[in-house]
């Protein structure tokens, strides 16, 4: 199947990285996949760093790891708020928080994943016993279910999801590589516009259907780090 025919079926666009992120604007909410250096969309983040107009982003990502382009994005003062599970391993982020230069919103890691999964499924909120009775539950509604206190958590969605895959076919179906899968499939579901960075694009039919984790219906744009076959 030609790329034109596949795109006609799925409406997934295949673009250079600079064009893929051109609709990201200042003040946008952006999900960024990855856990540390594994599974981070470094090429897409590099394009955001180059954009002088990008600022005041709300970034939803597990953390901001030193050595990643997400950390470079932060060091370029383009992140106003970070939503994730821990930021204490990055002293620059801790210092910025203490000085009031960045807002931080913390989730327990399982709650963080579930909030994105349900956001992608269109469910706005859910109750969980995780974090009940802790600082993370302050100000949140709580109810008792089966004798156990549960906290109402809002689901997470974003204007854009920047996702790192391994391979895409020309219809836009995505497979992941090992631990780089981490939060990426959940973010692909929860982004209004999902942009996926992959190592390689292959023909329709070359991917094992059992291995496809993110179907094309969740994908808007694919960017390749390598050369399309």
C-alpha positions in Angstrom: 0.0 0.0 0.0 1.3 3.4 -0.9 1.8 6.0 1.8 -0.8 8.2 0.1 -3.4 5.3 0.2 -2.7 4.5 3.8 -3.0 8.1 4.8 -6.2 8.4 2.9 -7.6 5.6 5.1 -6.4 6.7 8.5 -5.7 10.5 8.1 -2.4 10.1 10.0 0.1 12.6 8.8 3.8 11.8 8.3 5.8 15.0 8.8 9.3 16.3 9.7 9.7 17.0 13.4 9.7 20.8 12.9 6.4 20.7 11.2 4.9 18.1 13.6 5.1 20.5 16.5 4.3 23.7 14.7 0.7 23.8 16.2 2.0 23.6 19.8 1.6 27.1 21.2 2.6 29.0 24.4 0.5 27.9 27.4 -0.4 24.5 26.0 -0.6 21.4 28.1 1.8 18.8 26.8 2.2 15.1 27.8 5.7 13.8 27.4 6.4 10.1 27.5 9.4 8.5 29.0 10.9 7.3 32.2 14.3 8.8 32.7 16.1 8.4 29.4 14.0 5.5 28.2 11.2 6.2 25.8 11.4 10.0 25.7 10.6 11.8 22.4 13.9 13.6 22.3 13.6 14.7 18.7 10.2 16.4 19.2 11.4 18.0 22.4 14.5 19.4 20.7 12.2 21.1 18.2 10.2 22.7 21.0 13.4 24.0 22.5 14.3 25.7 19.2 11.0 27.6 19.2 11.4 31.1 20.7 7.7 31.5 21.0 7.2 28.5 23.2 6.8 29.3 26.9 4.5 28.7 29.9 3.9 25.1 29.1 2.2 22.7 31.5 4.1 19.5 31.1 2.6 16.1 32.2 5.4 13.7 32.5 6.6 11.2 35.1 9.5 13.4 36.0 12.1 15.7 34.5 15.3 13.7 34.3 18.7 15.3 34.1 20.3 14.6 30.7 17.1 14.6 28.7 15.7 17.2 26.3 12.8 17.6 28.7 15.3 18.9 31.2 16.7 21.2 28.6 13.2 22.5 27.9 12.9 23.3 31.6 16.3 25.0 31.7 15.2 27.2 28.8 12.4 28.4 31.0 9.6 27.0 28.8 7.8 25.1 31.5 5.4 26.9 33.9 3.9 23.9 35.6 4.9 20.2 35.9 2.5 17.4 36.7 4.1 14.0 37.5 5.2 11.6 40.3 8.5 12.9 41.5 10.9 15.7 40.8 13.3 15.6 43.7 16.1 13.9 41.8 16.5 17.1 39.7 18.1 19.8 41.9 17.4 22.6 39.4 13.6 21.7 39.5 13.6 21.7 43.3 15.4 25.1 43.4 12.9 26.5 40.9 10.0 25.3 42.9 11.4 26.8 46.1 11.9 30.1 44.3 8.4 30.1 42.9 9.5 29.7 39.3 7.6 26.5 38.6 4.4 24.9 39.9 4.4 21.2 40.8 1.5 18.9 41.0 2.2 15.4 42.3 0.4 12.1 41.8 1.2 8.6 43.1 2.7 6.7 40.1 -0.2 4.3 39.8 -2.7 7.0 40.1 -0.8 9.0 37.5 -1.0 6.1 35.0 -4.7 5.5 35.8 -5.6 9.2 35.4 -4.2 9.2 31.9 -5.8 5.9 31.0 -9.2 7.1 32.1 -8.6 10.5 30.5 -8.0 8.7 27.2 -11.2 6.7 27.8 -13.3 9.8 28.4 -13.9 9.2 32.1 -13.4 12.5 34.0 -12.6 11.3 37.5 -12.3 8.2 39.7 -12.0 7.2 43.4 -8.8 5.5 44.6 -7.6 4.6 48.2 -4.1 5.5 47.2 -2.9 8.7 48.9 -5.9 8.8 51.3 -4.9 10.4 54.5 -1.7 11.9 53.1 -0.6 15.4 52.0 -1.5 14.5 48.4 -5.1 14.1 49.4 -5.5 17.5 51.0 -8.4 19.5 49.5 -9.7 16.5 47.5 -13.1 15.0 48.0 -13.1 11.6 49.9 -15.7 8.9 50.4 -15.8 5.6 52.1 -16.2 2.4 50.0 -16.4 -0.9 51.7 -15.0 0.7 54.9 -12.0 2.2 53.1 -11.4 5.9 52.5 -11.0 6.7 48.9 -9.9 10.0 47.2 -11.5 11.5 44.1 -8.9 12.1 41.5 -9.4 14.0 38.2 -8.3 12.2 35.0 -5.6 13.7 32.9 -5.8 14.8 29.3 -3.6 17.2 27.3 -3.6 19.5 24.2 -0.7 17.5 22.8 0.9 14.1 23.6 4.5 13.7 22.5 5.2 10.0 22.4 8.2 7.8 21.6 7.4 4.6 19.7 9.7 2.1 17.9 8.1 1.4 14.6 5.0 2.8 12.8 3.4 1.4 9.7 2.1 3.6 7.0 -1.3 3.6 8.5 0.0 5.0 11.8 -0.2 1.9 14.0 2.6 1.9 16.6 4.8 -0.7 18.4 7.1 0.1 21.2 10.6 -1.3 22.2 10.9 -2.9 25.7 10.8 -0.5 28.6 10.5 2.5 26.3 6.8 1.5 26.2 6.4 2.9 29.8 3.8 5.8 29.8 3.8 6.3 26.1 0.7 4.2 25.1 -1.4 5.9 27.9 -0.4 9.4 26.7 -1.2 8.5 23.1 -4.8 7.8 24.2 -5.0 11.0 26.4 -3.7 13.6 24.0 -6.1 15.6 21.9 -3.3 15.7 19.3 -0.9 12.8 19.5 2.5 13.1 17.8 4.6 9.9 17.7 8.4 9.8 17.1 9.6 6.4 15.8 12.8 4.9 14.7 11.4 3.5 11.5 8.3 3.4 9.3 7.3 0.1 7.6 4.7 -1.0 5.2 1.2 -1.9 6.3 1.2 -5.6 7.1 4.8 -5.8 8.3 3.9 -5.2 11.9 2.7 -8.2 13.9 -0.9 -7.3 14.7 -0.5 -8.9 18.2 2.4 -6.5 18.9 0.5 -3.3 17.9 0.0 -1.4 21.2 -1.3 1.9 19.9 -3.7 1.6 17.0 -3.7 4.4 14.4 -7.0 5.8 15.7 -5.1 7.4 18.6 -2.4 8.8 16.3 -2.4 12.2 14.5 1.2 12.7 13.3 4.2 10.3 12.9 7.8 11.6 12.8 10.6 9.3 11.9 14.1 9.4 13.4 15.4 7.2 10.5 14.6 6.5 6.9 11.2 5.2 5.8 11.4 1.9 4.0 
